[in-house]
Amino acid sequence: MRKYTKNGQLESVVCNCCGKKLVVENGIVREGVMMVDHAWDYFSEKDGEIHHFDLCEACYDDLLSQFRIEADVEEQTELFP
């Protein structure tokens, strides 16, 4: 869950799963977080809905550990500033 200032700068991020408040400095999240913005489509019971949520790195790792088929992971060779 993200909150922004009136100027549109990121103010806070809270993990939707565990409720942990993540560190945000000068509008930048300073720890691992996964942001999800998903628009459901026609063949879903949620057609027309857009879901937004954030997971801290620990909750993300916990979610992945429950997968029967592992997620594909690749190394990023160039990091963007």
C-alpha positions as CSV (number, residue, x, y, z in Angstrom):
1,M,0.0,0.0,0.0
2,R,1.5,3.3,-1.1
3,K,0.8,6.8,0.0
4,Y,1.9,9.9,-1.8
5,T,2.2,13.6,-0.8
6,K,0.0,16.2,-2.5
7,N,3.0,16.9,-4.8
8,G,3.0,13.2,-5.9
9,Q,6.1,12.2,-4.1
10,L,6.1,8.7,-2.5
11,E,5.6,9.2,1.3
12,S,5.2,5.7,2.7
13,V,4.9,2.0,1.6
14,V,3.4,-0.7,3.8
15,C,3.5,-4.4,3.0
16,N,-0.1,-5.5,2.3
17,C,0.7,-9.0,3.6
18,C,2.4,-8.5,7.0
19,G,1.9,-4.8,7.6
20,K,5.6,-3.9,7.8
21,K,6.2,-0.2,7.1
22,L,9.1,0.0,4.6
23,V,11.8,2.7,4.8
24,V,11.2,5.5,2.4
25,E,13.7,8.4,2.1
26,N,13.2,11.4,-0.2
27,G,10.5,9.5,-2.2
28,I,12.6,6.4,-2.7
29,V,11.9,3.0,-1.1
30,R,15.2,2.0,0.6
31,E,14.6,-1.8,0.9
32,G,13.3,-4.6,-1.1
33,V,9.7,-4.4,-2.2
34,M,7.6,-5.9,-5.0
35,M,4.9,-3.6,-6.3
36,V,2.0,-5.3,-8.2
37,D,-0.5,-3.5,-10.4
38,H,-2.7,-6.0,-12.2
39,A,-5.6,-5.4,-14.5
40,W,-7.9,-8.5,-14.6
41,D,-9.4,-9.3,-17.9
42,Y,-12.3,-11.1,-19.6
43,F,-12.0,-14.7,-18.5
44,S,-11.7,-13.8,-14.8
45,E,-14.2,-13.3,-12.1
46,K,-12.5,-10.0,-11.5
47,D,-13.0,-8.6,-15.0
48,G,-12.7,-4.8,-15.0
49,E,-10.9,-4.7,-11.6
50,I,-7.3,-3.4,-11.1
51,H,-5.5,-4.6,-8.0
52,H,-2.6,-2.7,-6.5
53,F,-0.5,-4.1,-3.6
54,D,3.1,-4.2,-2.2
55,L,5.0,-7.1,-0.7
56,C,8.1,-6.7,1.4
57,E,11.0,-9.0,0.4
58,A,10.3,-11.5,3.3
59,C,6.6,-11.9,2.3
60,Y,7.6,-12.3,-1.4
61,D,10.1,-15.0,-0.5
62,D,7.4,-16.7,1.6
63,L,5.0,-16.6,-1.3
64,L,7.5,-18.0,-3.7
65,S,8.3,-20.9,-1.3
66,Q,4.7,-22.0,-1.7
67,F,4.9,-22.4,-5.5
68,R,4.8,-25.9,-6.9
69,I,6.8,-24.8,-9.9
70,E,9.6,-22.4,-9.2
71,A,9.6,-18.9,-10.6
72,D,12.2,-18.2,-13.4
73,V,15.0,-16.1,-12.0
74,E,17.7,-14.4,-14.1
75,E,20.6,-12.2,-13.3
76,Q,20.3,-8.6,-14.3
77,T,23.7,-7.7,-15.9
78,E,23.2,-3.9,-15.9
79,L,21.8,-2.0,-13.0
80,F,20.0,1.3,-13.6
81,P,20.7,4.3,-11.5
